[in-house]
């Protein structure tokens, strides 16, 4: 791959990262031993349908089941039913499917197997309110948390305590059947209790944690939710719960695996990869400021790795999940907000190109995965009379990059290992 087209080069890194997490590649080698009894396949997430197809193609015996995925992320399965629902806001289709999943795993024996397919987005897609709560209650809290800048761990800690199926409750319902989870991680640190809100693993968080998170962000929940959290009955199953003793968890793809694949492509092109982190969290615009400083230092030959400056050309790779505290009325997601803030911080630096995209193909709620910038971005924006600073202040990064023609649109990838950020630093000309 030539570096004569830096943007095309960055796109090859993104494509390699996404391909490394393709369900048809990562699922088959981790399938468990078939049971003496029944095999029930259930799952939720943006990769759930593609994972289900991979299971069907490689499973040696009979099976049945149901998985929930986002609209547009379905795949043609023969024996496993696929339900599409909305994301990130839960809807009635996801709620009805979640209830059916809970019904499917009940009444099983120790000879049976429940194979749960978990991936990012599963928490919103498999929404089953706890007794006494409504879907509208959960939608209201989800909406407020999404706008607040809360991390995915905080969001899911609240969701688990408003749910009849998350936070280990699915595995409890399946007891005494053997439960095996195959998971594609989209969270910093690959914590099983956070991925899809951990329906099959013990939950270390509590009702008190959920109340504290809402208080931290100044969120006043609907009265039914406030009562439910204050009452704090029916706590989620905790580590050591005997009903979870036969549950096993396997990470089949992670953000680190995706970034490693991108780094391999970079090395083959003669570009030095610097993998800073696969677990960055924080406000997108603040993460951008930090990474702009690192990129400038690398361009100046002052970024020391080991005992010498980082050799150029180099690409700085990061993963994780940035957040956005919504204060304006614009459109955009964490990756376009990151890229817009990066463009403002770099102000047309002649050596630096960058790309940021969500590996699931959708950044926030728009039709793009992310956006790309280069040395010319700042000047082109000025020529178009685009006030990038005002657009950033209004959380209107989508409009900025739509006007520039720099949105990255790839459509549903049917996997999800979270954000992929790549900053290419070229040698001085």
Secondary structure, DSSP 8 states (H G I E B T S, - for coil): --TTSHHHHHHHHHHHHHHTT-HHHHSGGG-----SS-EEEEEESTTHHHHHHHHHHH--S--EEEEEEETT-----SSEEEEEE-SSS--HHHHHHHHHHHHHTTT--TT-EEEEEEETTHHHHS--B-TT--HHHHHHHHHHHHHHT--HHHHHHHHHTTBSSTTTHHHHHHTTSEEEEEEE--SGGG-TTTGGG-TTS-----HHHHHHHHHHTT----HHHHHHHHH--S----TT-GGGTTEEEEEEE-HHHHHHHHHHHHHHTT-EEEEEEEEEEEEHHHHHHHHHHHHHHHHTT--EETTEE--SSEEEEEEEEEE----SS----HHHHHHHHHHHHHSS-TTEEEEEEETTS-STTSS-SEEEE-TTHHHHHHHTT--HHHHHHTT-HHHHHHHHT-EE-----S----EEEEEEE----
